[in-house]
Amino acid sequence: MTRFFVSLFLLTAFNELVASAQERYIDIVQKYRRPQFFAEFIALPAAHSDSLKLMGNIRLSYDNSFFVKTPDGKFATDLTFTTELLQKNIAVTRSIRRKIVTVNTHEETLNRTEFVETIFTLPLKKGDYEVAVEVTNNDLQKSLRMERQLLKLSTEPTTSKQGEMKVSQLLFVERPRISNDSMSIQPLGFSGNGVFGRDYVAMLYIHLDSDSIREISYQLLEKQDQREIPVASGKTSPSSLFYTKELRASTDEAVLIVEREKKATTELLAFIDFNAKAIANARYVLKVKVVSEKGRIVEVKKEFDNAWINMPYPLYDIELAVRLMEDIMLTSEEVKKLLDGNASEQRRKFLAFWKTQDPTPDTEFNEALEEFFRRVDYTFFNFYTNREFGWRTDRGRVYIRFGKPTEVSREFPLNRPTREIWIYKNLNKRFVFSDITNTGNYELVSESQLESE
């Protein structure tokens, strides 16, 4: 009898632990699952001292764009991006861009890491503006997103003691695609922030008269409390600068098109490569100094988060993350060891464990860590039932262990439970799940090698 009560106590404690983990997971998702919408605007210098060119980049994730099924069985979203610049509540200018995106499967429409986006450029006078952005779904005739923000538009700075040299703010971009007479530049597109684990550079647009660039140097510092800790520094060679004939927004892609000039002009582009892929998920300031041959000096800086934009939800709570690894990567005893100590010690041991699994240990981003908990997130959203949370179902456990199947199919046998078959061609495996209880909780009934069938 005593043994019975001990077993009952342990089972009750285990169930309470699972329920607690489930509740914490839900709380985290509700807190951090925000619509993926980003808008960024920067001023590019122009020849006239009072003028500039405004570059705008707006993007909305697929899962917030509302796709409709097309006659050919695909899925499409039809969006209009309207951006209006106002002064004293009076419209000064606007950009209206329509974007249609088509994908092959319904699963793709739920993607939070792919975006419908637009880029535009508008000529403007320097000054203070209010910018109003609206994204409308044309099929639904419904506004999906509206946002207003204040903009103080100028190039920084406009003059120096030795004369005029104007530079833009720093813009984070993917590495440009370069040809002989042009290049295409895709803004990183996360409202001025960097992206943890992504390879990107900072772009600087420069306008100067009757002069040339002697040197461009940079310093990257990590912000910790009230301190700025040096991380990296370097110089950009003048020979790597690009003289420009024209910069415009593409009408087809969400990129900037730059027509290059082979001889020296008053407009040029510099790209500052500070090895972004190697820096941590933290807050930084990037300082850039531009020096001309005539001794003009301009300094600009950009404070930013190197953000993990789509960080898997369990990583917001290290204790939860450790518990979700039990029975898949860790034994109960190993879980206890990782959770021994305060929150700081738990985090240190957790990261140390995952460092041993990191396929690229020389970088800060850990692909193995990200992939494991991305799979956990997938099971949470796709295999949840009224009786069980996704990562504890048989399909969830297989998905976390082996990833996305090569093929998935369903069978509906007469007078028998529905079956789901997963094929992993790369592993030569076949898993069969059956909805035995008719509740959507597919249980594993068969695991076999493909070649044995």
C-alpha positions, 0 to 999 in steps of 0.5 A: 500500500505504501508503494502504491501511495509513493507511485501515486505521489510521483505520478501526481508530481510529474503531471503537475510539472507537465501542466506547469510547463504547458501553462508557462509555454502558453504564457510565453507565446501570448506575451511574445507572439506579436505580428511581424511588421517592420517599417524603416525610413532613412534620409539620403543626402541630395545635391541641394542643401535643403533637399533629401531623398527618403527611403522607406522599407515596409514588410509584413509577415506571411502569417499576417497577410491573409492568403486566399486559395486560387483556382489553380490550387495555390495561395495568393495575397494581394496587398497595398502599402500606402505611406503618407508624409504629413506636416501639420496634418496636411499631406505632403507626398505619398507612396502607394505600392501594390504587391501580390505574392503567390505560394504553393501550399497552405503551410507556406502562408503561415510562415513568420519568417517570410515577408511581403514587402515594399521599398520606395524613395521620395524626394523631400525637403528637410524637416519634421514629418509624421508618417502614416503607414497602412497595409490593406488586403485587397481581396478582403478590402480590409486594413491589416495594419496601420501605424503612425510615427514622427520623423525628423528628416535631415542628413547628419551632419550637413556641414563641417568646419572645412566645408560641406560633406553630407552623409546618411544615417547607417542602414543595415543591408544584405551584402549587395549583388554587384555587376559591372554597371549596377548593384542591387541592395536589399535592406535588412528590414527589421526597423533598424535592428540587426539580426542575430546569426545573419551576415549583413553590413552597414551602408552609408550614402555620402555626398561631397563636392570637389573632394574625395574620401581619404578614410572611413573607419568604424568602431563597434561597441557592446552596451552593458549597463552604462558601459560601452565595451569595444568589440571590433574596429577597422577601416574601409578602403577608399578603393572599395567605395562605389560611385553612383549615377542613380539610386532608385527603388525597384518596381519588381523586387523589394531592393534598391537599384544603384547605377554605378559610375566608373569615374568619381562623382559627388555621390558614393556608397560605402559598405562597413563590414563589421563581421555581424555574423560573429556578434552576440544577441545583445545591444550595440552601438556602431560608430563611423568616421568619414574623413575627406582628402581636404580634411573634412570629418563627419561622424555618425553612429547607430545604436541597435539590438542584434535581435534574435527576431524569431527566437524559439519561445522556450528560450525565453525561459531557460528552466522550461527549455531544459525540461522540454529536452527531457527524454529526447536529449537528456535523462531526468538526472541530467535535467536535475544537474542543469537546473541546479543553482540560480537562474544565472547558473542555469543559463550558463550550464544550458549554454555550455551544454549546447555549445558542445552541440554547436556545428559552428563553435567559432560564431555566436549563433548556435544552429543546433540550439535554434533548430531543436527549439524551432522543432519544439515550437512547430510541435506546439502549434501543429500537434496540440490536442485536447488531451496532450501538448504537441511536444509530448505526442508521438508525432511531436517526439518524432518531429523533434528527433528527426525534423520535417518528413520528406513526405506525409500522407494520410489513409482512411481505411474503412471502419478503422482509424485514420492513419498518417504516414511519414517518410524520411528518405534521408534516414530510410525510415517510415513511421505510421501513426494512427488516430486510435482514440479519434481525438486527433492524437495520432499514436505511433503504431509502426516504425520500419526501414523503407527498403524492407517493405 
